[in-house]
Amino acid sequence: YSDSMALADDPIIYIDPKYFEIKGLPVITEDELIKSFNCPKLKIFYDHLELKQYLLDISWDMNNLLMMSSGNFNGIDIKEIADKIIK
């Protein structure tokens, strides 16, 4: 994933620690992620409610949001975030 977020203004990763617990793996640390993505400005969230609040607090004027997942962000209400961005 090295440099894949290099052009993002506010690169963010959400990691659900339960995934690692279920797999019996250690949770990837922030330092490991920053090095893997080669992105010092990378923000990492391990709590879906903190991620949601962060997204709701951002000024979305003249900004875009791209969310990609192999899951559902622990049930974050994407419509609620989208409604705030659109308004």
C-alpha positions as CSV (number, residue, x, y, z in Angstrom):
1,Y,0.0,0.0,0.0
2,S,3.0,2.3,0.0
3,D,2.2,5.8,-1.3
4,S,-1.4,4.8,-2.1
5,M,-2.6,7.7,0.0
6,A,0.1,10.2,-0.9
7,L,-2.2,12.6,-2.7
8,A,-5.0,12.5,-0.1
9,D,-5.4,15.7,1.9
10,D,-6.7,13.9,5.0
11,P,-5.9,10.2,4.7
12,I,-7.7,8.0,7.3
13,I,-7.8,4.3,8.1
14,Y,-10.3,2.6,10.3
15,I,-9.3,-0.7,11.9
16,D,-11.7,-2.8,13.8
17,P,-9.6,-4.5,16.6
18,K,-12.2,-7.3,16.8
19,Y,-11.1,-8.5,13.4
20,F,-7.6,-9.2,14.8
21,E,-9.0,-10.7,17.9
22,I,-11.2,-13.2,15.9
23,K,-8.2,-14.1,13.7
24,G,-5.9,-14.4,16.8
25,L,-3.5,-11.8,15.4
26,P,-1.9,-8.8,17.1
27,V,-3.5,-5.5,16.2
28,I,-1.5,-3.5,13.6
29,T,0.0,-0.5,15.3
30,E,-0.2,3.1,14.1
31,D,3.6,3.1,13.5
32,E,3.3,0.0,11.3
33,L,0.5,1.5,9.3
34,I,2.2,4.8,8.8
35,K,5.4,3.0,7.6
36,S,3.4,0.6,5.4
37,F,1.5,3.4,3.7
38,N,4.6,5.7,3.7
39,C,2.2,8.4,4.9
40,P,3.2,10.4,8.0
41,K,-0.1,12.4,7.9
42,L,-2.2,9.2,8.1
43,K,-4.9,9.2,10.8
44,I,-5.8,5.9,12.3
45,F,-9.0,5.1,14.1
46,Y,-9.7,2.0,16.1
47,D,-13.1,3.1,17.4
48,H,-15.9,3.5,14.9
49,L,-17.7,6.1,17.0
50,E,-14.6,8.3,17.1
51,L,-14.3,8.0,13.3
52,K,-17.9,8.9,12.9
53,Q,-17.5,12.0,15.1
54,Y,-14.4,13.0,13.3
55,L,-16.2,12.8,9.9
56,L,-19.2,14.8,11.3
57,D,-17.0,17.5,12.7
58,I,-15.1,18.2,9.4
59,S,-16.1,21.2,7.2
60,W,-17.1,19.5,3.9
61,D,-17.3,22.8,2.0
62,M,-15.4,22.1,-1.3
63,N,-14.2,18.7,-0.1
64,N,-14.9,15.1,-1.1
65,L,-15.1,12.0,0.9
66,L,-14.2,8.5,-0.4
67,M,-14.9,5.6,1.9
68,M,-13.9,2.1,1.0
69,S,-14.3,-1.0,3.1
70,S,-14.4,-4.7,3.1
71,G,-16.9,-4.4,5.9
72,N,-19.5,-1.9,7.2
73,F,-17.4,0.4,9.5
74,N,-19.1,-1.3,12.4
75,G,-22.5,0.0,11.4
76,I,-21.6,3.7,11.0
77,D,-24.6,5.5,9.6
78,I,-23.2,6.5,6.3
79,K,-26.5,8.2,5.3
80,E,-26.2,10.5,8.3
81,I,-22.7,11.5,7.3
82,A,-23.7,12.0,3.7
83,D,-26.7,14.1,4.7
84,K,-24.3,16.4,6.6
85,I,-21.9,16.7,3.7
86,I,-24.7,17.5,1.3
87,K,-26.2,20.3,3.5
